[in-house]
Amino acid sequence: MAGVREVTDLDARPTSSPADRAVLAEQPFDKLLERLERERREADKQRELTICIAQAYSSAGDLGTARQQLERLLTENARDTQLLTQLATLAESEGDVNLALKYQRQLEKAAPNNRTTG
């Protein structure tokens, strides 16, 4: 296929480009998770790959597991606004309004100057 790299070319780095995501979309889900978990064991890639793993679960419709993955990262930095935003969105998508509000409140405390007015 023109423009699409072999999966083996992707093994050395996390997925970021549309072409990379297209190749990974063709892989069985369990193989993708196995690869991401293996790469996550490298300390310098833990955060980035945990976010990738959460996105993979979310894309597969497993929002609860996606949320659990991100909650692990939140224990390292409870004021991480990117994670809080993603967690609030996941909780809302799961229909857990109370949990979504909890994350929104944490987000407000972490970044009070970033409020949007509507």
N, C-alpha and C positions, 0 to 999 in steps of 0.2 A: 504494500500500500504506500503510495507516494505521500511524503510529508509526515508519516507516523513512524516513530522510532521503535526499534525492538524493545521489549520489556527489559531485557538485560541491560540496555543502556540506561535505564531508569534506576537500577538497583543502587547506584552510588549516591543518589540524592532524593530528597522529598519531592513529591509532585507539586508542580506549580503552574505549568503552562497548560493551555487547553489541549494541546497535542498529547501531553503526558497524561492528562485526565482521561482522554479518549482511549488511550492504550490501556490504562488501568481499569476502565469501565468494561473492557472485554475479559478481564481476569475474573476467575471465580472469587466471590466475596471472601471466602475463608482464606484463600491464598493471599489476597491483598492484606487482610488483617494480620496474617502470619508475618508477612514481609514488614509491615509497619511496626509490629510489636518487636521484631528482631532489631530493626533500626533504632527503636526507641531506647533500647538498652544502652546505647551510647549516651553518656551523660550530657554532652553538649547539644543533643537533639531532643531531649525529653519533652520539653514544652511544645515545640513545633510539631513533633510527631503525635503527641497526645491530642493536639487540636486536629490533626489529620485523621486520627482514629475516630475521634468524636464526630467529625464530618462524615466519615464513611458510615458509621452507625446511623447518623441522622438521615443520610441519603437512602439508606436501606429501610428507613421507617422505624428504626429502633431508637426512639427519642429518649427513652429512659436510660438506656446504656450510654447514649451520647452524653446525656446530662451527667451521669456518674463519672465519666471520663473527665469532663471539665471540672467537676467538683473536686476531684483529686488535685488539680492544679490550683484551685482556689484556696486550698489549705496552705499552699506555699506563699500566697499573697492575696489576702482577703480584700485588698483594695484594687485589684486588677479590673479596670473598667471594661476592657474588651471581654474578659470572661464573664463578668457580671451581666453585660448586655446579652451575650450569647445564651447564658443560663436563663435569663428572664424570657427570652424568645422561645427557648426550648420548653420551659415550663408552661408558657402560654399555649404553645402548640399542642402540648399534652393535655391541655384543659385544666391545669392546676393553677387557677388564678391566685390562690393564696401564696403559693411558692413563687410565682412570677412577681407578685407584689413585694415579697420578702427580698428578692434580688433587686428589684427597682429601688427599694429603700436603702439597701446596701450601696447601690450605685450612687444614689443621691448623697450619701454620707462620704463616699470615696471621692466624688467629683461634684461638689455643690455648685460650682461655677459653670458647669456644663449643662445646666437645665435648658430645656427647650420650652418656648412659650407657644401656646397654640390658640 
